[in-house]
Structures are given as C-alpha cells and as structure tokens.
Amino acid sequence: MIRPVRVVPPSVADLETQLGDALRAARIEAGLSQAELAAHAAVSVSAVRALETARGSSTQTLLRVVRELGLDGWIQAVAPGPAFSPLAAARAAPPRQRVRRPRSGSA
C-alpha cells in the first residue's frame, strides 16, 4: 500500500528567515548598506538588521523597507486591491446628460 506524502508547511521561523534573506539580497542588489537603507526608509539600522536576521519588526517598518527597495509587488501579492470598485467606476464615468425636448404648444 502506498501512503500519501504529507507536505509540512514551513514554520514561521523558516518564513522569517526566507524573508530576511530576500530583503538582504534586494538591499545588496540595490547597492545599499544597512545604514543607507535605514536612512532612506526612515527606520533605524537595528530595525533593518532585525528584519534581515529574522528577529522580527513592525509591519510599518517592513512596509517602509519593502517600498524603499522597490518591492511593492510583494505587497500587492499579499494584499491585492479590489478587482472592481463600483465607486471608482462611477467616478470615472462621464456625467449623465439629460435629453432636452422642445416644448410643444409654444408658438
């Protein structure tokens, strides 16, 4: 009898390590030191270091660093915007115009 293979999802610690490695690689590819990235993203050097070494950080710090590295696509992949917005469609539509009919009986 063949038993199905159970796939174990990565742990939170593993995901943090992968994220930190990816951020470090993107920073190095951008030619930035941790201090330069911190200054551009308006966060502390220790916050950048914490992200890169999987010691955690705030969501705001993560978003600032990701945005500064030009990785906004990550954000859209995790939290995509609405596919259709009725309000945006209504605002983009041309204004409605009324049909004016000539008045009858006036001469």
Sequence and secondary structure as in RCSB ss.txt:
>XXXX:A:sequence
MIRPVRVVPPSVADLETQLGDALRAARIEAGLSQAELAAHAAVSVSAVRALETARGSSTQTLLRVVRELGLDGWI
QAVAPGPAFSPLAAARAAPPRQRVRRPRSGSA
>XXXX:A:secstr
           HHHHHHHHHHHHHHHHHHTT  HHHHHHHHTS HHHHHHHHTT    HHHHHHHHHHTT HHHH
HHHS   S  HHHHHHHS          TT  
